[in-house]
Amino acid sequence: MRGLLEQGLAELGIAPPAGAVEKLMRYGQLLLEQNQVMNLTAITRPEEVATLHFLDSAALLGCAGLAGASLVDVGTGAGFPGVVLKVLAPDLRLTLVDSLGKRLDWLETVCQALGLEGVTLRHDRAEELAQEPDWREAFDFAAARAVADLRVLAELCLPFVRVGGRFLAMKAAGCQAEVDAAGRAVSVLGGRLLPAWHYAIPGTEVKRTVAAVEKIAPTPKGYPRRWARIRKAPL
Ligand code: SAM
């Protein structure tokens, strides 16, 4: 895993801080161990954890200057992309949100094991949390990978982002139709679509896209709506 990570990070133009590669290797070990008893990932080969989880998550650093910024990872699951970003950019002010408490309990032990400081973990549904005044428009960035269709995801994520900040949705390549279909939702929620950012995951043939949205106006008070409403009538 070490060689793949070192080479892949170099290809992405990322200079890892001292000890970061070792931390990612430890994270991979903890992930695969815990995956025996808890459903965390369908990826079980260490090389694929390195590429499809770690390098994919790391690639987000090439698309936005995250140093010193605050970022909420919505639907973080086993910590992607948030934990990887924090390992590689230790001054990132990271918040992990997921609706599954057991995953966050495990992530807390991971943050301790990796010595990651200042990570906030919150067990909640994004659409409920984003209605809380302290959480609303409180972050420079919201990021999400593999959580929902962009129309839905925009409603879960954009309310967290301050005006002038960005929402970054990590998607498969070929998501242009999904991005186009989300145009109205993005605009209703106070956002403006930026040009998508394309990359390949080093060491693989996998191509990926980050759909980026700039927050240009506050999200109107009625959003996000309740989950049943979002699902039944996406914007
Ligand atoms: N982002 C991770 C990744 O890329 O591997 C996890 C993806 S997993 C398929 C989706 C995660 O989103 C799950 O852990 C689920 O519990 C969480 N999730 C789904 N809807 C959510 C919501 N409305 N609020 C918070 N978390 C949510």
Boltz pocket constraint, residues with backbone or C-beta under 6 A from the ligand:
constraints:
  - pocket:
      binder: B
      contacts: [[A, 40], [A, 74], [A, 75], [A, 76], [A, 77], [A, 78], [A, 79], [A, 80], [A, 81], [A, 97], [A, 98], [A, 99], [A, 100], [A, 103], [A, 124], [A, 125], [A, 126], [A, 127], [A, 144], [A, 145], [A, 146], [A, 147], [A, 156]]
      max_distance: 6.0
